[in-house]
Amino acid sequence: MAISTAIEKQGLVYVYDEKNRQLFTESGTLHGYTSNTVSIKKVDGYIRTFDEKKHQLSCQRG
């Protein structure tokens, strides 16, 4: 299962797989995504990177 797209709407980031199924939703601003990860800037200013199962892989100051 890979990330196909990530879309930001009204402060939420929606992440979808290649079959257009929603994998997860997370609050924040979309910073970028690949087929394996999605990076979201949170209100605290940190950019958090998640995998397709919403496991946090990294956190860095944005």
All heavy atoms as a GROMACS GRO file, in nm:
protein
  497
    1MET      N    1   0.085  -0.117   0.000
    1MET     CA    2   0.000   0.000   0.000
    1MET      C    3   0.090   0.124   0.000
    1MET      O    4   0.175   0.140   0.086
    1MET     CB    5  -0.089  -0.007   0.125
    1MET     CG    6  -0.166   0.114   0.156
    1MET     SD    7  -0.287   0.091   0.289
    1MET     CE    8  -0.201   0.000   0.411
    2ALA      N    9   0.072   0.209  -0.098
    2ALA     CA   10   0.154   0.329  -0.112
    2ALA      C   11   0.065   0.453  -0.108
    2ALA      O   12  -0.054   0.447  -0.136
    2ALA     CB   13   0.230   0.324  -0.243
    3ILE      N   14   0.127   0.565  -0.077
    3ILE     CA   15   0.057   0.692  -0.078
    3ILE      C   16   0.048   0.738  -0.223
    3ILE      O   17   0.149   0.746  -0.292
    3ILE     CB   18   0.130   0.795   0.008
    3ILE    CG1   19   0.127   0.751   0.155
    3ILE    CG2   20   0.069   0.933  -0.008
    3ILE    CD1   21   0.217   0.832   0.246
    4SER      N   22  -0.072   0.766  -0.266
    4SER     CA   23  -0.093   0.812  -0.403
    4SER      C   24  -0.108   0.964  -0.408
    4SER      O   25  -0.056   1.030  -0.497
    4SER     CB   26  -0.217   0.747  -0.462
    4SER     OG   27  -0.248   0.801  -0.587
    5THR      N   28  -0.180   1.018  -0.310
    5THR     CA   29  -0.201   1.164  -0.307
    5THR      C   30  -0.228   1.209  -0.164
    5THR      O   31  -0.271   1.131  -0.079
    5THR     CB   32  -0.317   1.205  -0.400
    5THR    OG1   33  -0.319   1.345  -0.413
    5THR    CG2   34  -0.450   1.156  -0.350
    6ALA      N   35  -0.201   1.336  -0.141
    6ALA     CA   36  -0.233   1.400  -0.014
    6ALA      C   37  -0.290   1.537  -0.048
    6ALA      O   38  -0.235   1.610  -0.132
    6ALA     CB   39  -0.109   1.413   0.073
    7ILE      N   40  -0.401   1.571   0.015
    7ILE     CA   41  -0.472   1.695  -0.015
    7ILE      C   42  -0.501   1.769   0.116
    7ILE      O   43  -0.544   1.707   0.213
    7ILE     CB   44  -0.606   1.664  -0.087
    7ILE    CG1   45  -0.580   1.591  -0.218
    7ILE    CG2   46  -0.684   1.793  -0.114
    7ILE    CD1   47  -0.704   1.532  -0.281
    8GLU      N   48  -0.478   1.899   0.115
    8GLU     CA   49  -0.508   1.980   0.232
    8GLU      C   50  -0.639   2.056   0.209
    8GLU      O   51  -0.657   2.119   0.105
    8GLU     CB   52  -0.396   2.080   0.255
    8GLU     CG   53  -0.421   2.171   0.373
    8GLU     CD   54  -0.318   2.282   0.384
    8GLU    OE1   55  -0.208   2.269   0.328
    8GLU    OE2   56  -0.350   2.383   0.448
    9LYS      N   57  -0.730   2.045   0.306
    9LYS     CA   58  -0.857   2.117   0.301
    9LYS      C   59  -0.890   2.168   0.440
    9LYS      O   60  -0.899   2.089   0.534
    9LYS     CB   61  -0.972   2.026   0.255
    9LYS     CG   62  -0.965   1.981   0.112
    9LYS     CD   63  -1.085   1.895   0.079
    9LYS     CE   64  -1.074   1.836  -0.060
    9LYS     NZ   65  -1.184   1.744  -0.087
   10GLN      N   66  -0.905   2.298   0.453
   10GLN     CA   67  -0.949   2.362   0.577
   10GLN      C   68  -0.871   2.316   0.699
   10GLN      O   69  -0.928   2.281   0.802
   10GLN     CB   70  -1.098   2.339   0.597
   10GLN     CG   71  -1.182   2.397   0.486
   10GLN     CD   72  -1.330   2.366   0.500
   10GLN    OE1   73  -1.370   2.292   0.587
   10GLN    NE2   74  -1.410   2.424   0.412
   11GLY      N   75  -0.740   2.313   0.688
   11GLY     CA   76  -0.655   2.279   0.802
   11GLY      C   77  -0.639   2.132   0.829
   11GLY      O   78  -0.580   2.093   0.929
   12LEU      N   79  -0.691   2.047   0.741
   12LEU     CA   80  -0.674   1.902   0.755
   12LEU      C   81  -0.604   1.847   0.631
   12LEU      O   82  -0.629   1.894   0.520
   12LEU     CB   83  -0.809   1.832   0.772
   12LEU     CG   84  -0.884   1.858   0.901
   12LEU    CD1   85  -1.022   1.795   0.895
   12LEU    CD2   86  -0.807   1.804   1.020
   13VAL      N   87  -0.519   1.748   0.650
   13VAL     CA   88  -0.452   1.681   0.538
   13VAL      C   89  -0.512   1.541   0.526
   13VAL      O   90  -0.513   1.464   0.621
   13VAL     CB   91  -0.300   1.674   0.560
   13VAL    CG1   92  -0.233   1.599   0.446
   13VAL    CG2   93  -0.241   1.814   0.574
   14TYR      N   94  -0.563   1.512   0.406
   14TYR     CA   95  -0.623   1.382   0.375
   14TYR      C   96  -0.523   1.304   0.290
   14TYR      O   97  -0.476   1.355   0.189
   14TYR     CB   98  -0.754   1.400   0.298
   14TYR     CG   99  -0.859   1.475   0.376
   14TYR    CD1  100  -0.864   1.614   0.373
   14TYR    CD2  101  -0.954   1.407   0.452
   14TYR    CE1  102  -0.960   1.684   0.445
   14TYR    CE2  103  -1.051   1.476   0.522
   14TYR     CZ  104  -1.053   1.614   0.520
   14TYR     OH  105  -1.148   1.683   0.590
   15VAL      N  106  -0.495   1.182   0.331
   15VAL     CA  107  -0.396   1.100   0.262
   15VAL      C  108  -0.466   0.978   0.203
   15VAL      O  109  -0.541   0.909   0.273
   15VAL     CB  110  -0.284   1.056   0.360
   15VAL    CG1  111  -0.179   0.974   0.289
   15VAL    CG2  112  -0.220   1.180   0.424
   16TYR      N  113  -0.439   0.951   0.073
   16TYR     CA  114  -0.507   0.844   0.000
   16TYR      C  115  -0.407   0.747  -0.061
   16TYR      O  116  -0.296   0.786  -0.097
   16TYR     CB  117  -0.592   0.904  -0.114
   16TYR     CG  118  -0.701   0.995  -0.065
   16TYR    CD1  119  -0.679   1.132  -0.053
   16TYR    CD2  120  -0.827   0.946  -0.031
   16TYR    CE1  121  -0.778   1.217  -0.009
   16TYR    CE2  122  -0.927   1.031   0.014
   16TYR     CZ  123  -0.902   1.166   0.024
   16TYR     OH  124  -1.001   1.250   0.070
   17ASP      N  125  -0.451   0.622  -0.079
   17ASP     CA  126  -0.367   0.522  -0.144
   17ASP      C  127  -0.394   0.518  -0.294
   17ASP      O  128  -0.473   0.597  -0.346
   17ASP     CB  129  -0.384   0.384  -0.079
   17ASP     CG  130  -0.520   0.320  -0.104
   17ASP    OD1  131  -0.600   0.372  -0.183
   17ASP    OD2  132  -0.545   0.215  -0.043
   18GLU      N  133  -0.330   0.424  -0.363
   18GLU     CA  134  -0.341   0.416  -0.509
   18GLU      C  135  -0.480   0.375  -0.557
   18GLU      O  136  -0.514   0.394  -0.674
   18GLU     CB  137  -0.234   0.320  -0.566
   18GLU     CG  138  -0.248   0.176  -0.523
   18GLU     CD  139  -0.186   0.144  -0.387
   18GLU    OE1  140  -0.125   0.232  -0.325
   18GLU    OE2  141  -0.201   0.030  -0.342
   19LYS      N  142  -0.564   0.321  -0.468
   19LYS     CA  143  -0.702   0.286  -0.503
   19LYS      C  144  -0.799   0.394  -0.456
   19LYS      O  145  -0.919   0.372  -0.450
   19LYS     CB  146  -0.739   0.151  -0.443
   19LYS     CG  147  -0.662   0.037  -0.506
   19LYS     CD  148  -0.707  -0.097  -0.454
   19LYS     CE  149  -0.628  -0.208  -0.521
   19LYS     NZ  150  -0.666  -0.339  -0.470
   20ASN      N  151  -0.744   0.510  -0.421
   20ASN     CA  152  -0.821   0.626  -0.377
   20ASN      C  153  -0.895   0.603  -0.246
   20ASN      O  154  -0.996   0.666  -0.218
   20ASN     CB  155  -0.916   0.676  -0.486
   20ASN     CG  156  -0.940   0.825  -0.475
   20ASN    OD1  157  -0.854   0.898  -0.429
   20ASN    ND2  158  -1.058   0.869  -0.516
   21ARG      N  159  -0.844   0.512  -0.165
   21ARG     CA  160  -0.899   0.489  -0.031
   21ARG      C  161  -0.826   0.580   0.067
   21ARG      O  162  -0.704   0.594   0.059
   21ARG     CB  163  -0.880   0.344   0.013
   21ARG     CG  164  -0.963   0.246  -0.068
   21ARG     CD  165  -0.938   0.105  -0.023
   21ARG     NE  166  -0.797   0.073  -0.049
   21ARG     CZ  167  -0.749  -0.048  -0.063
   21ARG    NH1  168  -0.827  -0.153  -0.053
   21ARG    NH2  169  -0.620  -0.067  -0.087
   22GLN      N  170  -0.903   0.639   0.158
   22GLN     CA  171  -0.841   0.728   0.256
   22GLN      C  172  -0.762   0.646   0.356
   22GLN      O  173  -0.815   0.554   0.418
   22GLN     CB  174  -0.948   0.809   0.327
   22GLN     CG  175  -0.892   0.914   0.420
   22GLN     CD  176  -0.999   1.004   0.478
   22GLN    OE1  177  -1.086   1.050   0.406
   22GLN    NE2  178  -0.992   1.027   0.606
   23LEU      N  179  -0.635   0.680   0.372
   23LEU     CA  180  -0.549   0.611   0.468
   23LEU      C  181  -0.560   0.675   0.606
   23LEU      O  182  -0.572   0.605   0.706
   23LEU     CB  183  -0.403   0.614   0.420
   23LEU     CG  184  -0.375   0.542   0.289
   23LEU    CD1  185  -0.231   0.568   0.244
   23LEU    CD2  186  -0.401   0.393   0.303
   24PHE      N  187  -0.553   0.807   0.610
   24PHE     CA  188  -0.569   0.879   0.736
   24PHE      C  189  -0.588   1.027   0.711
   24PHE      O  190  -0.570   1.076   0.600
   24PHE     CB  191  -0.452   0.854   0.832
   24PHE     CG  192  -0.318   0.906   0.786
   24PHE    CD1  193  -0.278   1.036   0.816
   24PHE    CD2  194  -0.230   0.826   0.715
   24PHE    CE1  195  -0.154   1.084   0.776
   24PHE    CE2  196  -0.106   0.873   0.674
   24PHE     CZ  197  -0.068   1.002   0.705
   25THR      N  198  -0.626   1.097   0.817
   25THR     CA  199  -0.642   1.242   0.817
   25THR      C  200  -0.561   1.296   0.934
   25THR      O  201  -0.559   1.236   1.041
   25THR     CB  202  -0.790   1.281   0.834
   25THR    OG1  203  -0.866   1.219   0.731
   25THR    CG2  204  -0.809   1.431   0.827
   26GLU      N  205  -0.496   1.410   0.912
   26GLU     CA  206  -0.416   1.472   1.018
   26GLU      C  207  -0.430   1.624   1.007
   26GLU      O  208  -0.431   1.678   0.896
   26GLU     CB  209  -0.270   1.430   1.003
   26GLU     CG  210  -0.176   1.484   1.108
   26GLU     CD  211  -0.196   1.421   1.245
   26GLU    OE1  212  -0.252   1.310   1.254
   26GLU    OE2  213  -0.154   1.482   1.344
   27SER      N  214  -0.439   1.691   1.120
   27SER     CA  215  -0.448   1.837   1.117
   27SER      C  216  -0.312   1.898   1.086
   27SER      O  217  -0.208   1.842   1.120
   27SER     CB  218  -0.501   1.890   1.251
   27SER     OG  219  -0.409   1.860   1.353
   28GLY      N  220  -0.315   2.012   1.018
   28GLY     CA  221  -0.191   2.082   0.985
   28GLY      C  222  -0.190   2.127   0.841
   28GLY      O  223  -0.291   2.125   0.771
   29THR      N  224  -0.072   2.170   0.796
   29THR     CA  225  -0.051   2.219   0.661
   29THR      C  226   0.034   2.118   0.585
   29THR      O  227   0.140   2.078   0.634
   29THR     CB  228   0.021   2.355   0.664
   29THR    OG1  229  -0.056   2.445   0.743
   29THR    CG2  230   0.037   2.412   0.524
   30LEU      N  231  -0.009   2.080   0.467
   30LEU     CA  232   0.067   1.986   0.386
   30LEU      C  233   0.199   2.049   0.345
   30LEU      O  234   0.203   2.156   0.285
   30LEU     CB  235  -0.013   1.945   0.262
   30LEU     CG  236   0.054   1.847   0.168
   30LEU    CD1  237   0.082   1.714   0.237
   30LEU    CD2  238  -0.033   1.825   0.045
   31HIS      N  239   0.308   1.982   0.378
   31HIS     CA  240   0.442   2.031   0.345
   31HIS      C  241   0.496   1.959   0.221
   31HIS      O  242   0.574   2.014   0.146
   31HIS     CB  243   0.534   2.012   0.465
   31HIS     CG  244   0.666   2.080   0.452
   31HIS    ND1  245   0.680   2.216   0.455
   31HIS    CD2  246   0.790   2.030   0.435
   31HIS    CE1  247   0.807   2.247   0.441
   31HIS    NE2  248   0.876   2.137   0.428
   32GLY      N  249   0.454   1.833   0.201
   32GLY     CA  250   0.495   1.755   0.085
   32GLY      C  251   0.466   1.608   0.107
   32GLY      O  252   0.437   1.565   0.219
   33TYR      N  253   0.473   1.530  -0.002
   33TYR     CA  254   0.452   1.385   0.012
   33TYR      C  255   0.524   1.310  -0.099
   33TYR      O  256   0.557   1.366  -0.203
   33TYR     CB  257   0.304   1.348   0.016
   33TYR     CG  258   0.229   1.369  -0.114
   33TYR    CD1  259   0.212   1.264  -0.203
   33TYR    CD2  260   0.173   1.491  -0.146
   33TYR    CE1  261   0.143   1.282  -0.322
   33TYR    CE2  262   0.103   1.510  -0.263
   33TYR     CZ  263   0.088   1.405  -0.351
   33TYR     OH  264   0.019   1.422  -0.468
   34THR      N  265   0.551   1.182  -0.070
   34THR     CA  266   0.607   1.089  -0.167
   34THR      C  267   0.519   0.965  -0.164
   34THR      O  268   0.418   0.962  -0.093
   34THR     CB  269   0.752   1.049  -0.131
   34THR    OG1  270   0.750   0.970  -0.011
   34THR    CG2  271   0.841   1.171  -0.110
   35SER      N  272   0.558   0.861  -0.235
   35SER     CA  273   0.480   0.738  -0.232
   35SER      C  274   0.492   0.665  -0.099
   35SER      O  275   0.412   0.578  -0.068
   35SER     CB  276   0.522   0.645  -0.346
   35SER     OG  277   0.658   0.609  -0.332
   36ASN      N  278   0.590   0.705  -0.016
   36ASN     CA  279   0.612   0.638   0.112
   36ASN      C  280   0.584   0.724   0.234
   36ASN      O  281   0.564   0.672   0.343
   36ASN     CB  282   0.756   0.588   0.121
   36ASN     CG  283   0.787   0.485   0.016
   36ASN    OD1  284   0.710   0.393  -0.006
   36ASN    ND2  285   0.899   0.501  -0.051
   37THR      N  286   0.587   0.857   0.218
   37THR     CA  287   0.574   0.946   0.333
   37THR      C  288   0.490   1.069   0.300
   37THR      O  289   0.475   1.106   0.185
   37THR     CB  290   0.711   0.996   0.382
   37THR    OG1  291   0.772   1.075   0.281
   37THR    CG2  292   0.802   0.881   0.423
   38VAL      N  293   0.440   1.130   0.406
   38VAL     CA  294   0.372   1.260   0.395
   38VAL      C  295   0.424   1.348   0.508
   38VAL      O  296   0.438   1.301   0.622
   38VAL     CB  297   0.218   1.247   0.397
   38VAL    CG1  298   0.168   1.184   0.525
   38VAL    CG2  299   0.151   1.379   0.374
   39SER      N  300   0.457   1.473   0.477
   39SER     CA  301   0.509   1.567   0.576
   39SER      C  302   0.406   1.677   0.600
   39SER      O  303   0.355   1.737   0.505
   39SER     CB  304   0.640   1.628   0.528
   39SER     OG  305   0.738   1.528   0.516
   40ILE      N  306   0.377   1.700   0.727
   40ILE     CA  307   0.272   1.794   0.767
   40ILE      C  308   0.328   1.890   0.870
   40ILE      O  309   0.387   1.847   0.970
   40ILE     CB  310   0.152   1.718   0.825
   40ILE    CG1  311   0.095   1.622   0.719
   40ILE    CG2  312   0.046   1.814   0.877
   40ILE    CD1  313  -0.009   1.525   0.771
   41LYS      N  314   0.310   2.020   0.844
   41LYS     CA  315   0.354   2.122   0.940
   41LYS      C  316   0.241   2.145   1.039
   41LYS      O  317   0.128   2.178   1.001
   41LYS     CB  318   0.390   2.251   0.869
   41LYS     CG  319   0.453   2.353   0.961
   41LYS     CD  320   0.512   2.469   0.885
   41LYS     CE  321   0.588   2.561   0.979
   41LYS     NZ  322   0.654   2.670   0.905
   42LYS      N  323   0.272   2.127   1.166
   42LYS     CA  324   0.174   2.140   1.272
   42LYS      C  325   0.171   2.282   1.326
   42LYS      O  326   0.260   2.363   1.298
   42LYS     CB  327   0.206   2.041   1.385
   42LYS     CG  328   0.214   1.895   1.338
   42LYS     CD  329   0.082   1.844   1.291
   42LYS     CE  330   0.004   1.796   1.411
   42LYS     NZ  331  -0.126   1.742   1.379
   43VAL      N  332   0.072   2.314   1.407
   43VAL     CA  333   0.054   2.446   1.465
   43VAL      C  334   0.175   2.486   1.549
   43VAL      O  335   0.212   2.604   1.554
   43VAL     CB  336  -0.075   2.451   1.551
   43VAL    CG1  337  -0.090   2.585   1.621
   43VAL    CG2  338  -0.196   2.423   1.465
   44ASP      N  339   0.242   2.390   1.611
   44ASP     CA  340   0.359   2.420   1.695
   44ASP      C  341   0.484   2.455   1.613
   44ASP      O  342   0.589   2.483   1.668
   44ASP     CB  343   0.388   2.305   1.791
   44ASP     CG  344   0.423   2.174   1.721
   44ASP    OD1  345   0.440   2.172   1.597
   44ASP    OD2  346   0.434   2.072   1.792
   45GLY      N  347   0.472   2.452   1.478
   45GLY     CA  348   0.584   2.488   1.393
   45GLY      C  349   0.672   2.372   1.351
   45GLY      O  350   0.763   2.389   1.272
   46TYR      N  351   0.645   2.253   1.402
   46TYR     CA  352   0.725   2.137   1.367
   46TYR      C  353   0.667   2.066   1.245
   46TYR      O  354   0.545   2.059   1.228
   46TYR     CB  355   0.731   2.038   1.484
   46TYR     CG  356   0.826   2.082   1.592
   46TYR    CD1  357   0.783   2.164   1.696
   46TYR    CD2  358   0.959   2.043   1.590
   46TYR    CE1  359   0.870   2.206   1.795
   46TYR    CE2  360   1.047   2.084   1.689
   46TYR     CZ  361   1.002   2.166   1.791
   46TYR     OH  362   1.088   2.207   1.889
   47ILE      N  363   0.754   2.015   1.160
   47ILE     CA  364   0.714   1.935   1.046
   47ILE      C  365   0.729   1.789   1.086
   47ILE      O  366   0.839   1.744   1.120
   47ILE     CB  367   0.798   1.967   0.922
   47ILE    CG1  368   0.779   2.114   0.882
   47ILE    CG2  369   0.761   1.874   0.807
   47ILE    CD1  370   0.876   2.162   0.777
   48ARG      N  371   0.619   1.718   1.083
   48ARG     CA  372   0.618   1.577   1.121
   48ARG      C  373   0.599   1.493   0.994
   48ARG      O  374   0.514   1.524   0.912
   48ARG     CB  375   0.508   1.550   1.222
   48ARG     CG  376   0.525   1.635   1.347
   48ARG     CD  377   0.414   1.614   1.447
   48ARG     NE  378   0.413   1.718   1.548
   48ARG     CZ  379   0.492   1.721   1.655
   48ARG    NH1  380   0.578   1.624   1.675
   48ARG    NH2  381   0.485   1.819   1.742
   49THR      N  382   0.679   1.390   0.980
   49THR     CA  383   0.673   1.302   0.865
   49THR      C  384   0.615   1.168   0.908
   49THR      O  385   0.660   1.108   1.006
   49THR     CB  386   0.812   1.283   0.802
   49THR    OG1  387   0.862   1.413   0.766
   49THR    CG2  388   0.806   1.195   0.678
   50PHE      N  389   0.514   1.122   0.833
   50PHE     CA  390   0.442   0.998   0.865
   50PHE      C  391   0.453   0.901   0.748
   50PHE      O  392   0.464   0.942   0.633
   50PHE     CB  393   0.293   1.027   0.887
   50PHE     CG  394   0.264   1.122   0.999
   50PHE    CD1  395   0.252   1.259   0.976
   50PHE    CD2  396   0.247   1.077   1.129
   50PHE    CE1  397   0.225   1.348   1.078
   50PHE    CE2  398   0.220   1.165   1.232
   50PHE     CZ  399   0.208   1.300   1.207
   51ASP      N  400   0.444   0.771   0.780
   51ASP     CA  401   0.433   0.671   0.674
   51ASP      C  402   0.286   0.647   0.643
   51ASP      O  403   0.198   0.713   0.699
   51ASP     CB  404   0.507   0.541   0.710
   51ASP     CG  405   0.445   0.464   0.826
   51ASP    OD1  406   0.332   0.497   0.871
   51ASP    OD2  407   0.509   0.369   0.873
   52GLU      N  408   0.257   0.551   0.554
   52GLU     CA  409   0.119   0.527   0.511
   52GLU      C  410   0.029   0.473   0.622
   52GLU      O  411  -0.093   0.477   0.611
   52GLU     CB  412   0.115   0.434   0.390
   52GLU     CG  413   0.151   0.291   0.418
   52GLU     CD  414   0.300   0.262   0.418
   52GLU    OE1  415   0.379   0.355   0.395
   52GLU    OE2  416   0.337   0.146   0.443
   53LYS      N  417   0.089   0.424   0.732
   53LYS     CA  418   0.010   0.374   0.844
   53LYS      C  419   0.000   0.477   0.957
   53LYS      O  420  -0.042   0.446   1.067
   53LYS     CB  421   0.070   0.245   0.896
   53LYS     CG  422   0.060   0.134   0.794
   53LYS     CD  423   0.113   0.003   0.850
   53LYS     CE  424   0.097  -0.105   0.745
   53LYS     NZ  425   0.150  -0.232   0.792
   54LYS      N  426   0.041   0.599   0.928
   54LYS     CA  427   0.038   0.713   1.021
   54LYS      C  428   0.138   0.697   1.136
   54LYS      O  429   0.124   0.759   1.240
   54LYS     CB  430  -0.103   0.739   1.074
   54LYS     CG  431  -0.123   0.881   1.126
   54LYS     CD  432  -0.264   0.905   1.173
   54LYS     CE  433  -0.279   1.041   1.235
   54LYS     NZ  434  -0.415   1.064   1.282
   55HIS      N  435   0.242   0.619   1.115
   55HIS     CA  436   0.350   0.611   1.213
   55HIS      C  437   0.442   0.730   1.189
   55HIS      O  438   0.484   0.754   1.075
   55HIS     CB  439   0.430   0.481   1.199
   55HIS     CG  440   0.350   0.359   1.227
   55HIS    ND1  441   0.353   0.248   1.146
   55HIS    CD2  442   0.262   0.330   1.326
   55HIS    CE1  443   0.272   0.156   1.194
   55HIS    NE2  444   0.216   0.205   1.303
   56GLN      N  445   0.472   0.803   1.296
   56GLN     CA  446   0.559   0.919   1.281
   56GLN      C  447   0.703   0.873   1.263
   56GLN      O  448   0.756   0.798   1.344
   56GLN     CB  449   0.548   1.011   1.401
   56GLN     CG  450   0.628   1.139   1.387
   56GLN     CD  451   0.605   1.236   1.498
   56GLN    OE1  452   0.491   1.267   1.532
   56GLN    NE2  453   0.711   1.284   1.558
   57LEU      N  454   0.767   0.919   1.156
   57LEU     CA  455   0.904   0.880   1.124
   57LEU      C  456   1.005   0.986   1.170
   57LEU      O  457   1.118   0.951   1.207
   57LEU     CB  458   0.919   0.857   0.976
   57LEU     CG  459   0.825   0.754   0.913
   57LEU    CD1  460   0.843   0.749   0.763
   57LEU    CD2  461   0.850   0.617   0.976
   58SER      N  462   0.965   1.113   1.164
   58SER     CA  463   1.057   1.219   1.206
   58SER      C  464   0.979   1.343   1.246
   58SER      O  465   0.861   1.357   1.217
   58SER     CB  466   1.156   1.253   1.095
   58SER     OG  467   1.091   1.315   0.987
   59CYS      N  468   1.051   1.431   1.314
   59CYS     CA  469   0.996   1.558   1.359
   59CYS      C  470   1.108   1.660   1.357
   59CYS      O  471   1.211   1.638   1.418
   59CYS     CB  472   0.938   1.543   1.499
   59CYS     SG  473   0.869   1.693   1.568
   60GLN      N  474   1.089   1.768   1.283
   60GLN     CA  475   1.192   1.871   1.275
   60GLN      C  476   1.129   2.008   1.278
   60GLN      O  477   1.016   2.026   1.236
   60GLN     CB  478   1.279   1.853   1.152
   60GLN     CG  479   1.204   1.862   1.021
   60GLN     CD  480   1.294   1.829   0.903
   60GLN    OE1  481   1.403   1.778   0.919
   60GLN    NE2  482   1.246   1.861   0.785
   61ARG      N  483   1.206   2.104   1.327
   61ARG     CA  484   1.158   2.241   1.334
   61ARG      C  485   1.142   2.296   1.193
   61ARG      O  486   1.228   2.280   1.110
   61ARG     CB  487   1.258   2.327   1.412
   61ARG     CG  488   1.207   2.462   1.445
   61ARG     CD  489   1.112   2.454   1.562
   61ARG     NE  490   1.082   2.589   1.611
   61ARG     CZ  491   0.964   2.625   1.652
   61ARG    NH1  492   0.865   2.538   1.654
   61ARG    NH2  493   0.942   2.745   1.696
   62GLY      N  494   1.024   2.356   1.163
   62GLY     CA  495   0.994   2.404   1.028
   62GLY      C  496   1.027   2.544   1.001
   62GLY      O  497   1.078   2.628   1.051
   0.00000   0.00000   0.00000
